[in-house]
Amino acid sequence: LAKTTQPISMDSYEGQEVNITCSHNNIATNDYITWYQQFPSQGPRFIIQGYKTKVTNEVASLFIPADRKSSTLSLPRVSLSDTAVYYCLVGERGGSQGNLIFGKGTKLSVKP
Amino acid sequence: GAGVSQSPSNKVTEKGKDVELRCDPISGHTALYWYRQSLGQGLEFLIYFQGNSAPDKSGLPSDRFSAERTGGSVSTLTIQRTQQEDSAVYLCASSLVQGTAYEQYFGPGTRLTVT
């Protein structure tokens, strides 16, 4: 599995756009990039997944450059409820590798 | 529909006792995963099942940890002779099919405290 590196923490204010970048220099051809969100006392929740270029859903956007060695999760106009830990993961569909290496994630604190 | 459920939600046990943690995955999900999360830490992978078999047991911290899955559904994680360092939240997740990039649905976790 490709190793990922992301900032330990970030601070923001309500209404701002937040961009969290994840580095994955050893990403493989078959790997997808997935982001999860975890609130205190809850299990992680899938946010978004992408392979290349840009993916957008009702929660976030994911930007992936052509070399795919990094990705950026973009949260538009954050609110206090977006305070959580965000995990970036890289891995392939199928195959025999089943586990996800979550790391410590990025702790986002949104202030009023 | 129903999500992943885990029981108990909280478990306090004395050092040296055995504990069993249960996970009910989403119906129809063939893959099931166990993770452990210590306070303020990321998730530590323990084991995953594809159907009833566990191809990857590499994450189990010691031979005191074991897990089984029956009928392709419910899974039990057993910790024998618990130690204080086993205190953590144990999370279970399931996905429709096995594969790192497939969305995993997590349960609320079991908070284990070993005194």
Interface residues (C-beta under 8 A of the other chain):
Chain A: L1 D31 Y32 T34 S41 Q42 G43 P44 R45 F46 Q49 Y87 L89 G91 E92 R93 G94 G95 S96 Q97 G98 N99 L100 I101 F102 G103 K104 G105
Chain B: V4 A31 Y33 Y35 Q41 G42 L43 F45 Y48 Q50 P55 D56 S58 G59 L91 A93 V97 Q98 G99 T100 A101 Y102 E103 Q104 Y105 F106 G107 P108 G109
